[in-house]
Amino acid sequence: MVASGTIVEEILELKQQRQAILLAHHYQEAEIQELADSIGDSLELARRAREIEGRVIAFCGVWFMAETAKLLNPHRIVVAPDREAGCSLVDASPAGQVRAYRRRNPGHVIVSYVNTSVEVKAESDILCTSRNAVRVVNSIPREKTVLFLPDRNLGLWVQRQTGRDNMKIWQGACIVHATFTSRRLAAARVEHPGAVVAAHPECPEEVLHQADFVGSTSAIVDWCARTDAQEFIVLTESGISYSLARRAPGKRFVFIPNEECNCSECPYMKLNTLEKLRDCLRDLEPRVEVPEETARRALLPLERMLALR
């Protein structure tokens, strides 16, 4: 460990010593994103984890994302700052329940959002992210019944986009996006009459109906950067403000507080800190380990997703 200097200097030196790369999700604190080798959403970081070189991957996001990086990099050390950085969608889809559904419905195609545990991924036919979910579902023969899990709002949005009648939707929800309301959005529109609205598809249907754009985290960043509008109401986790400021300097972004915490922050994402990042690089713990058979089965639906362009 570095004997002196700031914590940032310690992290940078440990990165070099460990031959480590740092991947960070858009929802991380800005001070973590500033140190990252790559910033992105779930799909971008999944691809980047396989492409970038390094002996150690330090994944600043939530645990299921670090598991995904491990699936793609079985021979590398993958660590995360906080093992408790979970996800309400992971909690909403226990592997035992998904396994039981497959036994009862062997002919159904299970499409699992990446916001699931590695054990659920192992029970799935193909994975998706919010960015490619419509493409994934459209790749499945229309005569097949699809189970989409676990986010009900994303599932309903995908169903509307694909016109898929034979689609069953798990009833999980994101604790951040699901509590945005049309009432607060309407109030924000009154305060910011010239603003356009960008929303994540995990938001409720009544919110998405009012949005000018619906897309994944990175898609929202891309859209805001290329759109002529100068003011935006954004319905997703406020950590995205770092990427928005970098890609669209000079534009104004308004974040609506949700009904759960009167904020727009994911408590799991915010568990990661510079101190925990330093410690995980120093100790190589918490380390992500996936049993070989589970990893083999979970990698198949992940590779099917990544093969879709």
Buried (B, 14 or more C-beta within 10 A) or exposed (E): EBEEEEBBEBBBBBBEEBEBBBBBBBBBBEEBBEBBBBBBBBBBBBBBBEEBEBEBBBBBBBBBBBBBBBBBBEEBBBBBBBBEBBBBBBEBBBBEBBEEBBEEEEEBBBBBBBBBBBBBBBBBBBBBBBBBBBBBBBBBEEEEBBBBBBBBBBBBBBBBBBEBEEBBBBEBBBBBBBBBBBEBBEEBBEEBEEBBBBBBBBBBEEBBEBBBBBBBBBBBBBBBBEBEBEEBBBBBBBBBBBBBEBBBEEBBBBBBBBEEEEBBBBBBBBBBBBEBBBBBBBEBEBBBEBEEEBBEBBBBBBEBBBEEE
